[in-house]
Amino acid sequence: MPVAELGTVDADLPEPAYQQLAGILTRRILAGEWRTGPLPSVKALQQDYGIGRDTVLHALRLLRDGGLIFTVSKRGSYVSPSR
């Protein structure tokens, strides 16, 4: 089963935690979560998945670079309108 289907970040897997989180968030976005409003905050994602701030930021950067989300300074990250 691919990591993104598990819904958790597992430090014992060979896939880096930031890639696991990016996969999980991508799956949730494509499933229709967060159609309106921002994604959960960095702090909320840290707590939900038991990972560090840099890991969350790296995962969000992957999604942003892929065009799936955009980030507004001091407002949060949002699903791109083209989704």
C-alpha positions as CSV (number, residue, x, y, z in Angstrom):
1,M,0.0,0.0,0.0
2,P,1.5,3.4,-1.0
3,V,2.4,5.6,1.9
4,A,-0.1,8.3,0.9
5,E,-2.9,5.8,1.4
6,L,-1.9,5.2,5.0
7,G,-2.6,8.7,6.2
8,T,0.3,8.7,8.6
9,V,4.0,9.6,8.4
10,D,6.1,6.6,9.4
11,A,9.8,7.4,10.3
12,D,10.7,3.7,9.7
13,L,9.9,3.8,6.0
14,P,12.6,4.6,3.5
15,E,10.6,7.4,1.9
16,P,11.5,10.8,3.5
17,A,8.9,12.1,5.9
18,Y,8.4,15.3,3.8
19,Q,7.5,13.2,0.8
20,Q,5.1,11.0,2.8
21,L,3.4,14.1,4.0
22,A,3.2,15.7,0.5
23,G,1.6,12.4,-0.7
24,I,-0.9,12.4,2.1
25,L,-1.8,16.1,1.6
26,T,-2.1,15.6,-2.2
27,R,-4.4,12.7,-1.7
28,R,-6.6,14.7,0.7
29,I,-6.7,17.7,-1.7
30,L,-7.6,15.5,-4.7
31,A,-10.3,14.0,-2.6
32,G,-11.9,17.4,-2.2
33,E,-10.8,18.6,1.2
34,W,-10.1,22.3,1.6
35,R,-12.1,23.5,-1.4
36,T,-12.6,26.7,0.5
37,G,-10.4,28.2,3.2
38,P,-6.8,27.5,4.0
39,L,-5.1,24.1,4.6
40,P,-4.3,23.4,8.2
41,S,-1.6,25.6,9.7
42,V,2.0,24.4,9.8
43,K,1.7,24.0,13.6
44,A,-1.5,21.9,13.2
45,L,0.2,19.6,10.6
46,Q,3.1,19.2,12.9
47,Q,0.8,18.1,15.7
48,D,-1.4,15.9,13.5
49,Y,1.5,14.0,12.0
50,G,4.1,14.2,14.8
51,I,6.7,15.7,12.6
52,G,8.9,18.8,12.7
53,R,8.3,22.3,11.2
54,D,11.0,22.0,8.5
55,T,9.4,18.7,7.4
56,V,6.0,20.3,7.0
57,L,7.5,23.3,5.2
58,H,9.4,21.1,2.8
59,A,6.2,19.1,2.0
60,L,4.3,22.3,1.4
61,R,7.1,23.6,-0.9
62,L,6.8,20.4,-3.0
63,L,3.0,21.0,-3.4
64,R,3.6,24.6,-4.2
65,D,6.3,23.8,-6.8
66,G,3.9,21.3,-8.3
67,G,1.2,23.9,-8.6
68,L,-1.3,22.2,-6.3
69,I,-1.3,24.9,-3.7
70,F,-0.3,28.6,-3.3
71,T,0.7,30.4,-0.1
72,V,-0.3,33.8,1.0
73,S,2.1,35.4,3.5
74,K,0.7,35.4,7.1
75,R,-2.6,33.9,5.7
76,G,-1.8,30.3,5.0
77,S,-1.7,27.8,2.1
78,Y,-4.7,27.3,-0.2
79,V,-5.6,24.8,-3.0
80,S,-4.8,26.3,-6.4
81,P,-8.0,27.4,-8.2
82,S,-7.2,25.2,-11.2
83,R,-7.9,22.1,-9.0
